[in-house]
Amino acid sequence: MRSENSINVDVIFPVMHGTFAEDGTIQGLLELADIAYVGAGVLGSAAGMDKDVMKRLFRDAGLPIVKHVTFLRPQFQRDPKGVRKQIERELRYPVFVKPANLGSSVGVTKAHDDDELQDALTEALRYDEYVIVEEAIAGREIEVAVLGNAAPRASVPGEIVPSHEFYDFEDKYVDGAAGLRAPAPLSDEDTERVRQLAVDAYRALRVDGMARADFFYEEGGRGFLVNELNTIPGFTPISMYPKLWEASGLPYDELVDELVRLALERHERRSRFDTKR
């Protein structure tokens, strides 16, 4: 039941990125305000923002993931050489170093040796107290858009063609030179495989509404590896998420309508539970 001081809106579409936007913070505020909103709830948003927790949930769900090492800031401050040695024991260069809780490739560095690793760890620790270090995959970058609540469905897969060494912040937001092939040139079997993995990853994080599932594809190797799930993907008409749905036969305006419908459906469903005690 809304109070007389509630703002008069039916649904909020939080098209925001980063800290306090897609980490469950704004979602928690909207839950407290009893306002319907598009996208993942508090748990799904928080898990989708934390790369370490996300990979743990993927692993427990039996999904294929990249090899990685996670550590906390005090470990690095206490023994930086020991942390680097642990990473070198478990992974091979090159590696990607990332703040665990951030998005849009901010603070992400590719390290090719010990000197670059030291700098990359220092850079990542500017943004979060947890840092995740992942093996670099020599494979194709495949993305799948997922839509739905209890019965999510997957778009056709697309393939990112980076213009830089990897799909970094400049490639995404500054140069805009990265390409997208949609549908991705995959066999029918691989297409169905990656679409099912996208839905499985979506369910593993308990996401509602929408998400973009990102994969690496090692042809002739391990096949598809789940990289991450983005719970608030870019949503301009030229962003990957709506472009994948357009390639799947769902145009932009109908996609927005469906997301609003899903938000209202979830809000109405959850309002039936007795949470006032």
NORQUI-V289457 format. One record per residue. RES is the residue in three letters. D_CENTER is the distance of its C-alpha to the mean C-alpha in Angstrom with 1 decimal. Layout:
BEGIN
res/d_center
RES/D_CENTER
RES/D_CENTER
END
This chain:
BEGIN
res/d_center
MET/32.8
ARG/32.2
SER/34.6
GLU/36.9
ASN/34.9
SER/31.6
ILE/30.4
ASN/31.1
VAL/27.8
ASP/26.7
VAL/22.9
ILE/20.5
PHE/17.6
PRO/15.4
VAL/14.2
MET/13.4
HIS/11.0
GLY/11.0
THR/13.3
PHE/15.2
ALA/13.2
GLU/9.8
ASP/10.7
GLY/13.2
THR/16.1
ILE/16.9
GLN/16.1
GLY/18.7
LEU/21.1
LEU/21.0
GLU/21.6
LEU/24.6
ALA/25.8
ASP/25.6
ILE/23.9
ALA/21.8
TYR/18.4
VAL/15.8
GLY/12.5
ALA/11.3
GLY/14.0
VAL/14.5
LEU/13.5
GLY/10.4
SER/9.2
ALA/10.6
ALA/9.3
GLY/5.6
MET/6.8
ASP/9.1
LYS/8.2
ASP/11.7
VAL/11.9
MET/8.8
LYS/10.7
ARG/13.9
LEU/13.0
PHE/12.1
ARG/15.3
ASP/17.3
ALA/16.4
GLY/17.8
LEU/14.9
PRO/15.4
ILE/13.4
VAL/14.4
LYS/17.1
HIS/16.3
VAL/18.2
THR/17.4
PHE/20.1
LEU/21.1
ARG/22.9
PRO/26.4
GLN/26.3
PHE/25.9
GLN/28.5
ARG/30.9
ASP/30.6
PRO/28.6
LYS/30.5
GLY/29.9
VAL/26.1
ARG/26.3
LYS/28.6
GLN/26.3
ILE/23.5
GLU/26.1
ARG/27.4
GLU/24.2
LEU/22.6
ARG/24.2
TYR/23.9
PRO/22.1
VAL/19.0
PHE/15.9
VAL/16.1
LYS/13.2
PRO/13.4
ALA/11.6
ASN/10.8
LEU/9.9
GLY/7.9
SER/9.5
SER/10.9
VAL/13.4
GLY/15.5
VAL/14.3
THR/17.5
LYS/18.8
ALA/21.8
HIS/24.7
ASP/27.2
ASP/28.1
ASP/28.9
GLU/25.6
LEU/23.8
GLN/25.8
ASP/24.9
ALA/21.2
LEU/21.2
THR/23.2
GLU/20.9
ALA/17.7
LEU/19.9
ARG/20.6
TYR/17.3
ASP/16.8
GLU/19.2
TYR/16.9
VAL/16.1
ILE/14.5
VAL/16.2
GLU/15.2
GLU/17.5
ALA/17.4
ILE/17.3
ALA/19.9
GLY/18.5
ARG/17.1
GLU/13.6
ILE/12.9
GLU/10.5
VAL/11.1
ALA/10.9
VAL/11.5
LEU/13.9
GLY/16.0
ASN/16.9
ALA/19.1
ALA/19.4
PRO/16.1
ARG/16.7
ALA/15.0
SER/15.8
VAL/17.5
PRO/15.4
GLY/15.4
GLU/15.8
ILE/15.0
VAL/18.2
PRO/17.7
SER/20.8
HIS/20.3
GLU/20.2
PHE/16.4
TYR/13.9
ASP/14.3
PHE/14.6
GLU/18.0
ASP/17.1
LYS/14.4
TYR/16.6
VAL/20.1
ASP/21.5
GLY/19.5
ALA/21.1
ALA/18.3
GLY/19.1
LEU/17.6
ARG/19.6
ALA/19.2
PRO/20.1
ALA/19.3
PRO/22.6
LEU/22.1
SER/24.7
ASP/24.8
GLU/24.2
ASP/21.1
THR/19.8
GLU/20.3
ARG/18.9
VAL/15.4
ARG/15.4
GLN/16.5
LEU/13.9
ALA/11.1
VAL/13.1
ASP/13.7
ALA/10.1
TYR/9.9
ARG/13.2
ALA/12.6
LEU/10.3
ARG/12.9
VAL/10.9
ASP/13.3
GLY/13.7
MET/10.8
ALA/7.2
ARG/6.5
ALA/6.4
ASP/7.1
PHE/10.3
PHE/13.2
TYR/16.6
GLU/19.6
GLU/22.6
GLY/25.5
GLY/23.5
ARG/20.9
GLY/19.5
PHE/15.9
LEU/13.6
VAL/10.1
ASN/8.0
GLU/4.4
LEU/2.8
ASN/2.4
THR/5.6
ILE/7.8
PRO/7.7
GLY/11.0
PHE/13.9
THR/17.0
PRO/19.2
ILE/18.3
SER/14.5
MET/12.8
TYR/11.8
PRO/15.4
LYS/16.9
LEU/15.6
TRP/17.1
GLU/20.2
ALA/20.6
SER/20.5
GLY/23.3
LEU/21.6
PRO/22.5
TYR/20.8
ASP/23.2
GLU/23.1
LEU/19.3
VAL/19.6
ASP/22.5
GLU/20.6
LEU/17.8
VAL/20.6
ARG/22.4
LEU/19.6
ALA/19.3
LEU/23.1
GLU/23.3
ARG/21.0
HIS/22.9
GLU/26.2
ARG/25.3
ARG/24.3
SER/27.3
ARG/29.6
PHE/28.9
ASP/31.4
THR/29.6
LYS/32.6
ARG/34.4
END
